[in-house]
Amino acid sequence: MSQSKYPGTLSGRLRYAREQRGFGYNELGRLIGSKSGYVSKLEAGEIGSVGHEKLIALSKALTVSLDWLVRGVGDFEDMAA
């Protein structure tokens, strides 16, 4: 089985995409309409369930597909706008 070069969890892919796009926690949180600290808690795995609307907002702000962000399907670079 081949191993992906991308993190295997939603929180890991979120961190990877955020860092690749050059966003800080607060900046990304603002872009998706969340309170300060939300993104860092999400990346730390402290938020167990993320709503569909929030996932869509994250994928749009990070210019990645929803499938890549949630399931790790596809290639990160192929998703960039």
Rosetta blueprint (number, residue, H / E / L):
1 M L
2 S L
3 Q L
4 S L
5 K L
6 Y L
7 P L
8 G L
9 T L
10 L H
11 S H
12 G H
13 R H
14 L H
15 R H
16 Y H
17 A H
18 R H
19 E H
20 Q H
21 R H
22 G L
23 F L
24 G L
25 Y H
26 N H
27 E H
28 L H
29 G H
30 R H
31 L H
32 I L
33 G L
34 S L
35 K L
36 S L
37 G L
38 Y H
39 V H
40 S H
41 K H
42 L H
43 E H
44 A L
45 G L
46 E L
47 I L
48 G L
49 S L
50 V L
51 G L
52 H H
53 E H
54 K H
55 L H
56 I H
57 A H
58 L H
59 S H
60 K H
61 A H
62 L H
63 T L
64 V L
65 S L
66 L H
67 D H
68 W H
69 L H
70 V H
71 R H
72 G L
73 V L
74 G L
75 D L
76 F H
77 E H
78 D H
79 M H
80 A L
81 A L
